[in-house]
Amino acid sequence: MFKVVVKTEFSVGSDFKHSTLNIKPYMNVGLIHYSYPPTLGGVEFVVQGQARAFAHHGHRVRVIAAHGRAASEKNIRCFLPPELRQDHPLHARVRRQLSRGKVTPDFDAYREKIAKKLRPLIRGLDLVLVHNIMTMPFNMAFTAALWDLAVETRAAKRWVFWTHDLCLLNPDDPRLDTRRFPFSLLKQRHPSARYVAVSDLRRRELCRLLRISHARVSVVPNGVDVPALLDLDPGVWSFFLKQKLVDQDHVFFLPARILPRKNLEAAIQLIAELKKHRKKIKLLMTGAPDPHHPSSIRYFRRIRAQVRKLGLEKDVIFLNKRFRVGFRQLLSLYRLCDAVLMTSRQEGFGLPLVEGGIHSKPVICPRRPPFTQIVGRQAIFLAEDKPVSGARAVLRALDRSATAAHFKRTLRNYRWEAIWKNHLLRLVGS
């Protein structure tokens, strides 16, 4: 067994944090699908996410697809055999023949041509993940060739047939004659391959179609590349992961300079009250004291003393002590927080409330002008000098927010690092 030390970033937009995992020696992993990015599609993004996950953890990955672009990422090689493309002469001819119910020598020739091309590409692979091809009819010669190769190499490789879609159970797909080869393959259980479905629903459907027990099919959900989707600053995302902020119940963001009129002590007191409800809470503040204004420095010392007195040193984070907050970092913090907090005694406007709204975040503020002019009634209002009731109002509002809860659940369960640890790692170790 090797000990693998995982680095923070494996590519632009990755979400892998520092961790040490005891896993099997580095493997050669193949991922096979009809297409690969930059071709757009849900399955394409999942295949890319899996390729990057395996590659980041030291495994050597080969992606085989008909369409896409050769990857130039570490540990990932992409192969695009022309025999798999829809514009290959045999592809169109065989598809026409199958649509008429005919299996001709062209089919056998095409199947063998594909198998001959794939044999050297899968040589040396330890694990082969085939996405959707075994349950969809887009290239039945491709399906048949993979079926044969999985039988032919069963002693040397582990094959996993990954099920996203099932054409035979989709009423929108054309009906196929599954009594005859090759469409019969779409409802047969392969004798040596393992099966994975992307959801409990797909597992139930696959088990019904193949007439196998649920125990024969694992469920591995799709993942999302959170940093890429949110265009996050890598440093901010790394900070969130290292501080385990994705595991907090609520992360509040207070973008403000360290000035007495910002009333930061009210925000700190609110966090103290929220902690009494046995919630995991963090408050992120962007500002730094102004070195040119002694009153700002004195105020900063005062609120730091308040944090220490309340035992909140790990819960109230002054970001200026961790990294420089520029515009991109500011946007990333808005995108990752659960709510925007503003406790100022007086402001001419209140820009964070607008910025929070643009990012679809709940905003928390006192009920006073100009805040009420900006948010109308669409805010969680703090009762003046009543932190206990204010904390209850905040928790009630956030706990009722389906959007906030879904965002948090997605960060915890569906980012690629979570998918790797909870699901993909078992494929490596099994």
C-alpha positions, 0 to 999 in steps of 0.5 A: 500500500502506498501513502498518497499525499493529495495536493490542493489543486489538480487543475483550474477549477478543482476542489481537492483539499489537502488530505492523506489517503491510504489507497492501492498503488497507482492504477491505469484507469480508462474512461469510455464514452461517446464524447468528451469536453469541450463537447457540452453535456452532463455525462461529458462533464461527469466523465471529465470530473472523474478523469480529473479526480483519478488523475489528481490522486496519482492514477494514470487515466486514458479517456476514449471517446468519439468526439472531444479534444485531446486533454493536456492535463497531467496524468490524463491522455485522451484518444479519439479513434475515428472509427467511433465517429458518426461520420465514419462510413460504416457507422451510418451504413450499419445504423440504417441497416439496424433501423430496418431490422437487418444485421448484416456482415457490415455490422460484424466488420464494424464491430471487429474494426472497433474492437481492433482499434480499442485493444491497444488502447485498453491494454494495461488498464486495471479499471475500465469505466464505460459510461452509458454505452451499454444501455444506449443505442447510439452505436451498437457496434461500439456496444457489442465490441465493448461487451466482447472486450469485457469478456475477453479481458475479464481476468486482467481488468475490472470493468464497470458499466456506468448507467446514466440513461436507459433507452429501453425504459424511456418512453420518448426513445424509439422502441427497439426489438430486444429479442434480437441481437444486437439490441438484446445486449441492452437488457442483458447482464454482462457476466463479468462487469460490475454495474453503477447507477447514478441514482437510486431511481436508475438503480431500481430501473436497471435492476428491473431491466437486467433482472438482478438484485439491488446488491449487484448495482452500486449508486455513485452520484454525479459530481460538480466542479464547484470552483469552475461553476462559480468561477472561484478564486483558487486561494479562497476555495482552498481557504474554505476547504482547509477551514472546513467551512463547507461543513458549517451550518452557516457561514456569514459574510460581513464585508466592511472596513474596521470602523466604529460606525460599522458596529461590528460588536453587534455582529460578534454578539450575534455569532455568540448567541447563534452558537448557543443554539448548538450551531456550527457558525463562522463569521468572515470579516474582510476589513483591516484597521486603517493604519492612518486613523488611530481610532480605527486601530483602537476599535480593532483592538476592542473587537478583538478583545470582545472575540477573545472574551466570548471565546470566538477566536475560531469562529470570527475570522478576520480575512485580512490576516489570512489573505489579500481580499481583492475584487475576485476574492470578494466575489468568491466570498459572496458566492460561497457564504450562506448569508450577508451580514450588515450591522452598521449604525449608519450608512449612506447606502449599504452596497453589501446588501445589493451585492448580496442580492445579486448573488441570491444570498439572504441579507441580515441587517437592522430595520432602518433607512437606508437599508429598508429602502434597498431590501424592502421587506426581503431581508432578515431584520435584526431587533435593535439591542436584542441579540437573543431574539435576533439570533432566533429570527436569523435561525428561523429564516435560514432554516426555512430557506430551501435555496440555502439548504440545497446550496449547503447540501450540494457543497457538502455532498456533490463536489468532486472531492466528496464524490471521490472520498465517499464513492470513487475511492471504493472502486480503487480499493475494491 
